[in-house]
Amino acid sequence: MTDLATPLTRGRELPDWPANRPLRAWQRDALELALDHEAPSMLASATPAAGKTTFGLRVAWELLRAGRVSRVVVAGPTTHICRQWAADAARYGIDLEPNRPNAEGPEPRDRHGIAVTYQTIAAGPKGHARAARRPTLLIADEPHHMGEHAAWGRHALQAFDGAVFRLLLSGTPFRSDNAAIPWVAYDDEGISRADYVYGYSQALVDEVCRPITFLPYDGEMEWRSDGRLRQASFDLVLPQAEAARRLRTALDAHGDWMGEVLRDADARLDRVRADGHPEAGGLVVASDQEHARAIAARLAGIAGEEPEIVMSDEPEASARIAAFSASRRRWLVSVLMVSEGVDIPRLRVGVYATAARTELFFRQVVGRFIRRTPAPERQMSYLLLPADMRLKALATQIEEERRHALDLSPRELGDPEELDEAPAERAPKGEGFEALSSSGAQLDEAILSETTLQLFATDPAPSAALAAFTAGAPPAAARTDSQPSADSAFVTRERLRDERSRLVSAVARRTGEAHREVHARVNRRTGARSVGAATREQLERGNALLERELAK
């Protein structure tokens, strides 16, 4: 790592770190390690909901304020997560522009950096490499995505191999395949080595995260495949293709099994709300858009309230997630969008209604339910799921912190087709599959981790172990992340750009000029290369010029 003892450049003035945002113990330990780290890259693995974003932003704040770096780049898997990083950064005075297009070039000097997707970086690595000639900190959120797409990893190396420091933050185990992840260190056996690890068990003991109870449901499924009528419950061992068809039959939004599980989930949400958490919410993770809409329609009749539906490819997805998070609405139905990196702390009840059976995806979904809120004091989350053998195995292993291996034998990997399938599991091979019926949904034995059993009783009161642990000591402070302030710098710039578009349209209608001619004229007068490259001050001056012109 470049010697950070001597400031490289005078950083933009930053406010003091907010007194009401103290670091947790693990964050302080990891911060000390990061600031003294000699290597140019550091991998920190912390369980979902432990506060990786706050930790990463504190590293950025320290390096910027000391002038050790002059800009920050956050790389994330989705545009929503990038916007979330920018909103969180604004709370500490760090001005990141979310999802800046490559075509607009490097960000202007009046902001601290950008938050962009791995896909955006891969589409223009040379431009990002040029911008990184300024001393740059790269924060790579969930870096396993660079292993999923070889081009993403290769281009990220090209773009940020010259960064002053690269902080990799992971909340889920790495993929169990042979794809190396940039800047991750591996030992002689090909096993990845995290520089700092904070696991789910530790987070439970520290009362940083909620415990979770898995509620698997069995039932009788009937389907037709390859011209044969088949019937089986989940406790019957089937060939892989038929096991997948059985699972899809259970997840049929119109079947009796799904209706019974949704009714149980809504009833459990009622109990959670009555037990001191009146704003608690629920999440159903669906298989695809059609499935999500069908489940939402059915859930509306059960809950007496229309659920919010969020699809991963909708432009308003981020705004709708934020609105749901800040509301008291009961249910959110989602396809992929809420599986990773999305913070809705009030989620307490979930329904796993997707055929995805990879460990990575399953753990990402679980991570949506374990973020603590300030109240109530006793918090347990619940995830209802099919009693599919693979899903039950994942639930029982949820405490294990799996390390990413470069070279595992087939026996260690398990069934590669199951482990490597896409989140929306590919359709089983064979002709004529038809889900016919599903019924008799009944709760199988609940699955709790050993740590959860030691620390928390599901019903109705805390366990003796938890009572003994907390005796004489107040619970650790829990906090929730509020929504971004309306006057955050990047939100203000978006508003100014919208105003610019409206004003330019009005002037063009009056003068007969093309929109691009009006923009060019205003940019020349304000000294901006383009609207995208304009500073906030240049945007404000340009809008004032247009308003005066319209007032004449």
ABEGO torsion letter per residue (X at the ends): XBBAABBABBBBBBBBBBAABBBBAAAAAAAAAAAABABABBBBBBBBGAGAAAAAAAAAAAAAAAGABABBBBBBABAAAAAAAAAAAAAAGBBBBBGBBAAAEBBBAABAEBBBBAAAAAABAAAAAAAAABBBBBBBBGAAAAAABAAAAAAAAAAAAABABBBBBBABBBBBBABBBBGBBBBAAGBBBBABBBBAAAAAAAGABBBBBBBBBBEBBBBBBGGBBBBBBAABBBBAAAAAAAAAAAABAABAAAAAAAAAAAAAAAAAAAAGBAABBBBBBBABAAAAAAAAAAAAAAAGBBBBBBBAABAAAAAAAAAAAABABABBBBBGAAABGBBBAABABBBBABABABAAAAAAAAAAAABBBAOBABBBBBBBBBABAAAAAAAAAAABBBBBBABBBAAAAEBAAAAABBABBBBBBEBGBBBABBBGBBBBBBBBBAAAAAABBAOABBBAAAAAAABGBBBBBBBBBBBBBAABAAAAAAAAAAAAAAAAAAAAAAAGBBAAAAAAAAAAAAGBABAAABBAAAAAAAAAAAAAAAAX
